[in-house]
Amino acid sequence: MKRIIGGIEVIMVLNKKQILCYLCLLCVFLFKLTIIGKHVEAATQVDGYKHFKHNAYNLQWGYRCFEYSNDYICTVITGFSGGGYTYKAATNQDLASYKTPADIIYPPLIGNGTVVLQGVYLLNTSNNVVNSLGNESFNNGTINWRIVPGGTLWLLSRYSYTWLEGIPNATYRIQVGTTFALPCSWYPFLWTDYTYTPWF
């Protein structure tokens, strides 16, 4: 085999042992790719939505009702891996928390509260947590489309491509835990809210 390096012709000779060694390495590499590769057989989009109302009192502003909605979307996939096992997983997950004009968006002096993602949990039919992702597994923004009215106030948007995986023959649903918080001049000022998807 001839090769030109820096204007100098270099003759490279590969003996049979070297060729055999390179072929073996190529086969091992291809075999490894086959084993660790996961193959998706089916994908379904699942959506969990819930509207929340929280009443609170403030000395200056009196009683107010704070409303907002959580909308969680994920893609549920089932398939098999080259390693010989099957799986069911939620991926392409995102959460949007928002107030529409119908929820009464208050001026900044009163405020509208904040939403923080606690975690996303894969629940079995006994409502036991099988797998979970914390807030640190999510990034700012969304990856799924939503149609909302003009003037909507976004309180939180988080997404993750990390898989929330379980066994394929089981039935699951997703539980999303969020915290809704107001300034401490309100009473009460802190709530834990849960949003669920349908069973899949």
BELBELVEN-V213699 format. One record per helix or strand of 3 or more residues. SS is the DSSP state (~ for helix, > for strand). FROM is the first residue (numbers start at 1). LEN is the number of residues. If there is no record, write none. Layout:
ss->{SS/SS}
from->{FROM/FROM}
len->{LEN/LEN}
This chain:
ss->{>/>/~/>/>/>/~/>/>/~/>/>/>/>}
from->{2/8/16/38/62/86/101/114/129/135/153/164/173/190}
len->{4/4/21/21/20/14/3/10/6/3/8/3/9/7}
